[in-house]
Amino acid sequence: MIVSYHPCFVADVNRICAGRKPDEADRAAMADADAVILGQGCYPSLYRMAREACDHVFPNYDARLAYPGKTGQIRLFSETGTPHPASFAFPSVADYQRRFFHRSAGTELGYPFVFKFDWGGEGEAVYRVDSRDAFSDLLERAARWEKSGQRGFVLQSFVPSGGRCLRVATIGRRHVSYWRRMDDRAFQASLAAGGAVDRDSDPQLQEKARRAVDRFCRTSGIDLAGFDILFAEDRADPEPLFLEINYFFGREGLGGSDRFYLLLVSEIHRWLKDRGLVVSEG
């Protein structure tokens, strides 16, 4: 028996947990299931319950919960030996001041560098830092955010990439890639900021990135996420550098929501088949 909490995937038992906490009825349904299918935006409590009650859960959000936020992702990249721009992660401003008491971020990373708050995705809360004064302003902002309970930030070396970033969308075992292009003077390549989708340029780099993402996913267990990948424009044979993982990602580059859901449903069926499971007919 397959239990689905995803409104677009019809299974043997279909449940919804929107706007409420999972309860004992959910736990009982999961315990009776051979597999549980969850929505992309499921609560951590629902995911944990599913993992405790059932051996087979899609998507796999173990890494998302174990390595939360951008600071957690840097730790995950480091622990798995995944290439990424030189980075420092800090849980608080006080931790930064303690660790960098006798040195400065500008000295360690060189100007410009990148400041990322721990939350947000799709380029949100990410800033290019060109001077000590600009960095001081961001540290003051971080201290103010901490008073509201939002903590943590990442400092990262700036990698010139010619105004483009590769998105690799992982859906099950499929990896779909496309460039997001901006003016080459732009700091970030983002569709939300007016960037353009380019599916065709540099197919060899796209293939290199898809292979790197596939290796990373096999190590981390991630099977539903959008990866942001940079290639340094000043390298003759650049390696893919992992910027961050977006567990909620845009669908425009995939061809829209309808195309995304077709891919998702197909990959869920393949995931079930790989485990000797199928949704009962009728």
N, C-alpha and C positions, 0 to 999 in steps of 0.2 A: 504493500500500500504506500502510495506517495501522498504526502501532505504539502499543499502549497499555500504560502502566505503572499504570493505574488499575484496581483489582480490580472496580469496578462498571461499567466501560465495556469491552464486548467489541469488539475490532477484528480486523483481519486477522492480526496477530501480537500476542500478549499476553505480557508479561514482568513479573516482580516483582523489585524491587531493595531489598526490606526487609532490614535487618540486614547489608548488605554494601555495599561500594563499587562503583560502576559500573566495568565492565571493557571490554576491547576487543571482546567479543562484543556488548555494549550499543552501543558506538560503531558497529560494523558494521551492526547492525540499524537504528539511527537514520539512518545514511548512506544506506541503501537505501529509507528511508521517504519518503513524500510529506508526512506529518504525524506528530507525536509527541504523545500525550496523557499527561500526568503526573498523579500524585496530588497532592492538596492539601498533603500533608506531605512532598513529595519533598526529598531532600538538595540543597543548593546545588550540589554536585559533579555530580549527575545532571542538574540543570537546565542548568548551564553546558555540559555535554557535548551535551545535546540542542540547545541554541542554536547550538553550533559545527557540529553535524553536519547539521542540518535547518533548512529555511527556515520551517517552520510548526510552532509549539509552543504547546500549551495546557496550563495557563494561562500568561499572560504575567507572569512574575515579575521582569522587568527592574528595575522600580522598587523592588521588595522588596529586591533585592540591592544596588542602587546607593544606596539611602537606608535603611539598616538601623535598626531600633529606633525609639523615639519621637523621639530627637534627629534621626535622618535624616528622619522624617516631617515634622517642623517645617521642616526645610530644603527638603523637596519642596514643602510648602504655600507657603513664602515664594517659592521660585523660580518657581512657576506662578501666583502672584498669587491663590491660593485663600484666601478669608476664613477666619480662625481666630482664637481668642482671642490677645491679646498674649502672646508667649512668648519665652523665652530658653532656648537649649539649650547644655549644657556637657558636654564629654567627661570632665571630672574635677573634683574639688573644687578642685584647684590652679588650674584654668582659671577657675572661678568667682571664687576669691580674687584672681586677677590682674586679671580684667576688672571686678570690682565693688569694687576696693580702696577707693575713695573714696565709695562709695554702698552702699545696701542693697537687697535684693530687696523688702523691705516698702515702701521709699520709691518704688521704680520701679513696682511692681504694686499696692501697697496691700493691707492685710489685709482679709479673708482672700485668700490666693492658693493655687494648687495646685502641689504637688510631685509629679513623676512620675519614678520610676526608668526607665531606658532599656528595661528588659525587661518582659515580662508583657503580658497582654491581658485584655479583658473586665473592665476596672476594677481589675486586679491591680496592686499596688505603686503606688497613687495615693493621695495624702493631701491633705487640706485643712489649710492652715497658718494658724492664727489669731493667732500671737504670735511674737516673736523667739526665745523659748526653744524653742518647738516646732520652728522652723526650724533652730536650732542642733543640736537632737537629730537631725534628719534629715540634716544635713550630716555629723555624726559617724557616723551609720549608713552614709552613702554612702562615707565614708573607709574604714570597715571592709570594706564590700563590695568596694572596689577591691583590697584585699589578696588577695581570692579570684579576681580577674580580671574581675569584673562592674563595668563603669564606665559613667558617664554619667547625666545626669538633665535634666529639663526643668522650668522654672518658668513658670507660666502664670496669667494673670489668672482670677479666679473669676467665672463668668457665672451669675447666678441664673436658674434655668430652671423653677422650680415643681415640682421633684422628678421631672422626666421628661427622657428623652433619646431621640432618634429613631435607630433603627438602619436603615440602608439596606444591604441585602444585594445585592451585585452578582454575578450569575451569568451569564457571557457578556454578552449585550446586555440582559438583564432586570435591573431594579432593583426589589426588593421592600422595602417600608418598613413599619415598625410602631413604636409608642411602647413604651418600657419605663418604667413608672410606679412611683414610690415615694411615701411620705409627702413632702409639699412641704418638710419640714424636713430631709430626707435629703440627704446630700452627693452621692451617686452613685445613679443609677437603673440597677440591674443585676438581671437575672433570677436570677443565682446568689445574690444577697443577699436574695431574696424578693420581687423586683419582679413586677409584673403586665404582661402583654402587652395592648396596646390598639391594634387595627388600624384603628379607625374615626375617632378624634377628629381634628379640624383637617385635613381632607383637602387644603385649599389649601396648608398648610404642608408636608405630606408631598409634594405634587406639586412644590412649590418645591425641596425638598431632593433629590428624585429627579432633577430637571433639573440641579441643581448637580453632583450626583454623576456624571451622564452626561457633562457637559462636562469634568469633571476626569478621568474615565476615558478620554475620547477624547484628552486631552492626555498623560496618563501611561501609557496602554496597559494599565492594570489591568483585568482581566476576571473576577477571582474574589477577593472580599474583602467584609468587613463594615465599613461606615463608621459612626462615631458622630458624630452631628450635634446641636448645641445651637441652641436659639432663645432669645434673651434675653427673659425674661418682662416686662421693663419697656419694651419697644419696641412701638410701635403696628404697625409693619410690619417685623418682624425678618428679617434675612437669615440663611440657614443658615451656622453656624460649624462648620468641620471640627475635631473633637477628635483623632481618631486613626483608623488603619487596622488592622483585625484580619484577618490572612490566615488565621487559624484562628478560626472564629466559631461560636457556638451555633446550634442548629437549631430550638429550641423555638418561637421566634417565627415560623418558616417553616412550622410544622405538623409538625415532627419530621423524623427522618433520611430516612424513606421519601419524604416530599414533597421534601426537598432533593435526593435523588438523581434523582428524576423530572425536576426542573427542570434539574439538572446535565447529565444525559444528553441531554435535549432540546436544551439550548443547545450542547453539544459537536457534535451533529449539525448544528445550524444554522451553527455556526462552520465546520465542514468544508464545508458546502454553499456558504457565502459564498466559499470558496476553490476551488470547483469540484471538491471531493473527496467521496467517499462510502466507507463501509466495504463491502467486497465481501460479497455474500450467499453463504452456504454455506461 
